[in-house]
Amino acid sequence: MLLANPAEYAVLDALEAHVVDQGANLTVTDVKSTGGTLIREQVGDAWLASPVQVYLDLMHGEGRARDLAKHLRRERIGF
């Protein structure tokens, strides 16, 4: 995994994240733009994708992604 700066490696290390071939429960996406069109929310010092964006991404995923999307929708988004 190639990341932009050492802070990103530190975060993944703190989470004890590692690369897998299948069954990932964490996805890191490199976003080139920092423009206003990004859907995000700030939690403390970290910027995270909004729950709605994660839901939409999961709905386009494979495997158990749709189940995760439905769970996220019920538990975090509320519809």
MODELLER restraints for C-alpha pairs under 7 A, 6 or more apart:
rsr = mdl.restraints
at = mdl.atoms
rsr.add(forms.Gaussian(group=physical.xy_distance, feature=features.Distance(at['CA:39:A'], at['CA:49:A']), mean=6.21, stdev=0.5))
rsr.add(forms.Gaussian(group=physical.xy_distance, feature=features.Distance(at['CA:39:A'], at['CA:50:A']), mean=5.86, stdev=0.5))
rsr.add(forms.Gaussian(group=physical.xy_distance, feature=features.Distance(at['CA:39:A'], at['CA:53:A']), mean=6.59, stdev=0.5))
rsr.add(forms.Gaussian(group=physical.xy_distance, feature=features.Distance(at['CA:40:A'], at['CA:47:A']), mean=6.58, stdev=0.5))
rsr.add(forms.Gaussian(group=physical.xy_distance, feature=features.Distance(at['CA:40:A'], at['CA:48:A']), mean=5.54, stdev=0.5))
rsr.add(forms.Gaussian(group=physical.xy_distance, feature=features.Distance(at['CA:40:A'], at['CA:49:A']), mean=4.38, stdev=0.5))
rsr.add(forms.Gaussian(group=physical.xy_distance, feature=features.Distance(at['CA:40:A'], at['CA:50:A']), mean=4.61, stdev=0.5))
rsr.add(forms.Gaussian(group=physical.xy_distance, feature=features.Distance(at['CA:41:A'], at['CA:47:A']), mean=5.75, stdev=0.5))
rsr.add(forms.Gaussian(group=physical.xy_distance, feature=features.Distance(at['CA:41:A'], at['CA:48:A']), mean=5.42, stdev=0.5))
rsr.add(forms.Gaussian(group=physical.xy_distance, feature=features.Distance(at['CA:41:A'], at['CA:49:A']), mean=6.26, stdev=0.5))
rsr.add(forms.Gaussian(group=physical.xy_distance, feature=features.Distance(at['CA:41:A'], at['CA:50:A']), mean=5.59, stdev=0.5))
rsr.add(forms.Gaussian(group=physical.xy_distance, feature=features.Distance(at['CA:42:A'], at['CA:48:A']), mean=6.10, stdev=0.5))
rsr.add(forms.Gaussian(group=physical.xy_distance, feature=features.Distance(at['CA:51:A'], at['CA:77:A']), mean=6.65, stdev=0.5))
rsr.add(forms.Gaussian(group=physical.xy_distance, feature=features.Distance(at['CA:55:A'], at['CA:69:A']), mean=4.99, stdev=0.5))
rsr.add(forms.Gaussian(group=physical.xy_distance, feature=features.Distance(at['CA:55:A'], at['CA:72:A']), mean=6.69, stdev=0.5))
rsr.add(forms.Gaussian(group=physical.xy_distance, feature=features.Distance(at['CA:55:A'], at['CA:73:A']), mean=6.79, stdev=0.5))
rsr.add(forms.Gaussian(group=physical.xy_distance, feature=features.Distance(at['CA:58:A'], at['CA:65:A']), mean=5.06, stdev=0.5))
rsr.add(forms.Gaussian(group=physical.xy_distance, feature=features.Distance(at['CA:58:A'], at['CA:66:A']), mean=5.93, stdev=0.5))
rsr.add(forms.Gaussian(group=physical.xy_distance, feature=features.Distance(at['CA:58:A'], at['CA:69:A']), mean=5.38, stdev=0.5))
rsr.add(forms.Gaussian(group=physical.xy_distance, feature=features.Distance(at['CA:59:A'], at['CA:65:A']), mean=6.50, stdev=0.5))
rsr.add(forms.Gaussian(group=physical.xy_distance, feature=features.Distance(at['CA:59:A'], at['CA:66:A']), mean=5.13, stdev=0.5))
rsr.add(forms.Gaussian(group=physical.xy_distance, feature=features.Distance(at['CA:59:A'], at['CA:69:A']), mean=6.01, stdev=0.5))
rsr.add(forms.Gaussian(group=physical.xy_distance, feature=features.Distance(at['CA:73:A'], at['CA:79:A']), mean=6.07, stdev=0.5))
